[in-house]
C-alpha cells in the first residue's frame, strides 16, 4: 500500500520511539526518522511528557513538540508556542484538599517545572523506568494553581472514575502506564496537537500518520489519517488503530512506514 501523500508523522515517545526494555531508540527507528526528514516529511513528537523532559530525544531535530498530551505545542524551529491549555484551578485546589485526608501521590506539571507530592519507592522506580529523575517536592507556598498544564495522579484504575467525577470534574484522565493517570483539561488530548500542527504547517489531517502504544494515544490514532498501534500496545489501543505493527524492539516503526510506502526498504 502506498501513502506518498503523508506530510507529517506524529510519534509518541515511551513505548513507541523509546523501548521500555533498552531505554533507547532502536537503530531502525533512528534510520526511519532520518529518511522521513530527508523526504521533507514533518516529524513531530506527541507525548504526555513535559516540554522540559525531552533532552534525550531533541537531537533528532523534530519539527514540533506536542507535549502535555497536546496541551502545549511548540514549533521546534523557533520555539514559538502554538497552543497552551491550563487546568481549572478549582480542580487543582480540590486535589490538594483531598490529599490532606487521603494518602495519594501526584505531580504538578507546568511550563517551567515538574514537582511532586508524596514520593514512594514505587514512584521512584516508575521514574527510573522512563529514565527520568524523580521530581522535587512541591512547594505549596509558591504554587501557582493557574499555571498547571497537567497532573499525574498515582491512583489505581478501579478508583479513577469516582475520583475524577468528585475531585477533578473539569479534567480528563488517560493512562499509558498502570501506575498513574495523566490528567489534563477536559477536551484536551493528543488529537488537539494534531489539529494545531495541521493548521500551523498547512496540511490536512488525511495527510498525517501517528504512532502510539498507550491509552493517551487513542484519540490521536483515531484522528490521524493513519493511526498505528505498536505491537507492544495494550489491547484497547490496538482496537482503535488502523494498523498494528510490530513491537518497538522488533522494528515496529520502520516496518509500518515501509508497509505503507512512506519510506523505502532499499
C-alpha positions as CSV (number, residue, x, y, z in Angstrom):
1,X,0.0,0.0,0.0
2,X,1.3,3.4,-0.9
3,X,0.9,6.5,1.2
4,X,3.0,9.0,-0.7
5,X,0.7,11.8,0.4
6,X,1.8,11.6,4.0
7,X,3.2,15.0,5.0
8,X,3.6,14.6,8.8
9,X,4.3,11.7,11.2
10,X,3.5,12.1,14.9
11,X,5.3,9.9,17.4
12,X,4.6,9.1,21.0
13,X,7.9,8.6,23.0
14,X,7.7,5.9,25.7
15,X,7.0,2.5,24.3
16,X,6.9,3.9,20.7
17,X,10.1,5.7,19.9
18,X,11.9,4.5,23.1
19,X,11.9,0.9,24.3
20,X,10.9,0.2,27.9
21,X,13.5,-2.6,27.8
22,X,16.6,-0.8,26.5
23,X,15.6,2.8,27.3
24,X,16.9,3.7,23.8
25,X,15.5,4.5,20.3
26,X,16.1,1.4,18.1
27,X,18.5,1.9,15.3
28,X,15.9,1.1,12.7
29,X,13.7,3.9,14.1
30,X,16.5,6.3,14.0
31,X,17.1,5.5,10.3
32,X,13.4,5.9,9.7
33,X,13.3,9.4,11.2
34,X,16.2,10.4,9.1
35,X,14.6,9.1,5.9
36,X,11.3,10.9,6.7
37,X,13.2,14.2,7.2
38,X,15.2,13.7,4.0
39,X,11.9,13.4,2.1
40,X,10.6,16.6,3.6
41,X,8.0,14.9,5.8
42,X,7.4,16.7,9.1
43,X,8.3,14.6,12.2
44,X,6.6,15.7,15.4
45,X,6.7,14.4,18.9
46,X,3.4,13.8,20.6
47,X,3.8,13.0,24.3
48,X,2.4,13.2,27.8
49,X,5.8,14.3,28.9
50,X,6.7,17.9,29.9
51,X,8.3,20.2,27.3
52,X,11.3,20.1,29.7
53,X,11.7,16.3,29.7
54,X,12.8,15.8,26.1
55,X,16.6,16.3,26.2
56,X,17.2,12.6,25.4
57,X,15.4,12.9,22.0
58,X,15.8,16.5,20.9
59,X,18.9,15.6,18.9
60,X,16.7,14.1,16.3
61,X,15.7,17.7,15.3
62,X,12.0,17.2,15.3
63,X,9.8,19.8,13.6
64,X,7.5,20.3,16.5
65,X,6.6,19.2,20.0
66,X,3.1,18.4,21.2
67,X,3.6,17.9,24.9
68,X,1.4,17.5,28.0
69,X,-0.9,15.4,25.7
70,X,-1.4,18.2,23.2
71,X,-1.8,20.8,25.9
72,X,1.4,22.7,25.0
73,X,2.5,22.7,21.3
74,X,5.8,24.3,20.2
75,X,7.3,24.9,16.7
76,X,10.8,23.5,17.2
77,X,12.4,25.8,14.6
78,X,11.8,29.0,16.6
79,X,10.4,28.0,20.0
80,X,7.1,29.7,19.3
81,X,4.3,28.3,21.5
82,X,1.4,27.4,19.2
83,X,-1.1,26.2,21.8
84,X,-1.3,26.3,25.6
85,X,-4.1,24.9,27.7
86,X,-4.0,25.1,31.5
87,X,-6.1,23.2,34.0
88,X,-9.0,24.5,36.0
89,X,-7.5,25.9,39.3
90,X,-10.6,24.6,41.2
91,X,-9.7,21.0,40.3
92,X,-6.1,21.6,41.5
93,X,-7.4,23.1,44.7
94,X,-9.7,20.1,45.3
95,X,-6.9,17.7,44.7
96,X,-4.7,19.4,47.3
97,X,-7.5,19.5,49.8
98,X,-8.3,15.8,49.1
99,X,-4.7,14.8,49.7
100,X,-4.8,16.3,53.2
101,X,-7.1,13.4,54.4
102,X,-6.3,10.6,51.9
103,X,-2.9,9.1,51.1
104,X,-2.3,9.9,47.5
105,X,0.6,11.0,45.3
106,X,0.5,13.4,42.4
107,X,2.8,15.6,40.3
108,X,2.1,19.1,39.0
109,X,3.5,19.9,35.6
110,X,3.8,23.5,34.4
111,X,5.6,25.3,31.6
112,X,8.6,25.8,33.9
113,X,8.8,22.8,36.2
114,X,7.5,19.4,37.4
115,X,7.0,18.9,41.2
116,X,5.6,16.0,43.2
117,X,3.7,15.4,46.4
118,X,4.4,12.3,48.4
119,X,7.1,10.1,46.9
120,X,7.1,6.3,47.5
121,X,9.7,3.6,46.5
122,X,7.3,2.5,43.7
123,X,7.1,6.0,42.3
124,X,10.9,6.3,42.4
125,X,11.0,3.0,40.4
126,X,8.5,4.2,37.9
127,X,10.5,7.4,37.1
128,X,13.6,5.2,36.7
129,X,11.6,3.0,34.2
130,X,11.0,6.0,32.0
131,X,14.6,7.3,32.5
132,X,13.6,10.5,34.3
133,X,14.7,11.8,37.7
134,X,12.0,11.9,40.5
135,X,10.8,15.5,40.6
136,X,11.4,17.7,43.6
137,X,8.7,18.1,46.2
138,X,6.0,20.7,45.5
139,X,6.2,23.9,47.5
140,X,2.6,24.8,48.2
141,X,3.5,28.3,49.4
142,X,4.8,29.3,45.9
143,X,2.5,27.1,43.8
144,X,0.5,28.9,41.1
145,X,-2.6,26.8,40.6
146,X,-3.5,28.7,37.4
147,X,-0.2,27.6,35.7
148,X,-0.7,23.8,35.8
149,X,-0.8,22.1,32.4
150,X,-1.1,18.5,33.6
151,X,-1.1,16.4,36.7
152,X,0.0,12.8,37.1
153,X,-2.3,11.2,39.7
154,X,-1.0,8.0,41.2
155,X,-4.3,6.2,41.7
156,X,-5.5,2.6,41.0
157,X,-7.5,2.3,37.8
158,X,-10.5,1.0,39.7
159,X,-10.7,4.2,41.7
160,X,-10.1,6.6,38.8
161,X,-13.7,7.1,37.7
162,X,-15.1,8.1,41.0
163,X,-12.0,10.2,41.8
164,X,-12.3,12.2,38.6
165,X,-16.0,12.7,39.0
166,X,-15.8,14.0,42.5
167,X,-12.4,15.7,42.8
168,X,-11.4,16.8,39.3
169,X,-14.7,17.1,37.3
170,X,-13.3,19.7,34.9
171,X,-10.5,17.4,33.8
172,X,-10.0,14.2,31.9
173,X,-7.8,11.2,32.7
174,X,-5.9,8.9,30.4
175,X,-3.2,6.2,31.0
176,X,-0.2,5.0,29.2
177,X,1.0,3.1,32.3
178,X,-1.0,1.5,35.1
179,X,0.9,3.3,37.9
180,X,-0.7,6.7,37.3
181,X,-3.2,8.7,35.2
182,X,-2.3,11.7,33.1
183,X,-4.9,14.3,34.0
184,X,-5.5,17.2,31.6
185,X,-8.1,19.9,31.0
186,X,-11.5,18.5,29.8
187,X,-11.4,18.2,26.0
188,X,-7.6,18.1,25.8
189,X,-5.9,15.2,24.1
190,X,-3.2,14.4,21.6
191,X,-5.9,14.9,18.9
192,X,-5.7,18.6,19.7
193,X,-2.0,18.6,19.0
194,X,-2.6,17.0,15.5
195,X,-5.0,19.8,14.7
196,X,-2.7,22.5,15.9
197,X,0.2,21.4,13.7
198,X,-2.1,20.7,10.7
199,X,-3.2,24.3,10.8
200,X,0.4,25.6,11.5
201,X,2.1,23.7,8.7
202,X,-0.9,23.8,6.3
203,X,-1.6,20.2,5.7
204,X,-4.8,18.2,6.0
205,X,-5.5,15.6,8.7
206,X,-5.7,13.0,6.0
207,X,-2.0,13.6,5.3
208,X,-0.9,12.6,8.8
209,X,0.3,9.4,10.3
210,X,0.6,8.7,14.1
211,X,2.3,6.0,16.2
212,X,1.4,5.2,19.8
213,X,1.1,2.4,22.4
214,X,-0.8,3.9,25.4
215,X,-4.3,5.0,26.4
216,X,-3.4,8.6,26.0
217,X,-2.6,7.9,22.3
218,X,-6.1,6.6,21.4
219,X,-7.6,9.9,20.3
220,X,-4.5,10.7,18.3
221,X,-4.6,7.4,16.5
222,X,-8.3,7.6,15.7
223,X,-8.0,11.2,14.4
224,X,-4.8,10.8,12.2
225,X,-5.0,9.9,8.6
226,X,-3.4,6.6,9.5
227,X,-3.2,5.5,13.2
228,X,-0.7,2.9,14.0
229,X,-0.5,0.9,17.3
230,X,2.8,-0.6,18.3
231,X,2.9,-4.4,18.8
232,X,3.5,-3.8,22.5
233,X,0.4,-1.5,22.8
234,X,-2.4,-2.5,25.1
235,X,-5.5,-4.2,23.5
236,X,-7.7,-1.1,23.6
237,X,-5.1,0.9,21.7
238,X,-4.9,-1.8,19.1
239,X,-8.7,-1.9,18.7
240,X,-8.7,1.9,17.9
241,X,-5.8,1.8,15.4
242,X,-6.0,1.4,11.6
243,X,-3.0,-0.9,11.7
244,X,-1.0,-2.8,14.3
245,X,2.7,-3.0,13.7
246,X,5.5,-5.0,15.4
247,X,6.9,-4.4,18.9
248,X,9.1,-1.3,19.4
249,X,12.1,-3.7,19.9
250,X,11.2,-5.5,16.7
251,X,11.5,-2.6,14.2
252,X,7.8,-1.7,14.6
253,X,8.2,1.9,13.4
254,X,10.3,1.0,10.4
255,X,8.2,-1.9,9.4
256,X,4.9,0.2,9.4
257,X,6.4,3.0,7.4
258,X,7.7,0.5,4.8
259,X,4.3,-1.3,4.8
260,X,2.5,2.0,3.9
261,X,5.1,3.0,1.4
262,X,6.2,6.1,3.3
263,X,9.8,5.0,3.3
264,X,11.5,2.5,1.0
265,X,13.2,-0.6,2.3
266,X,16.0,-0.3,-0.3
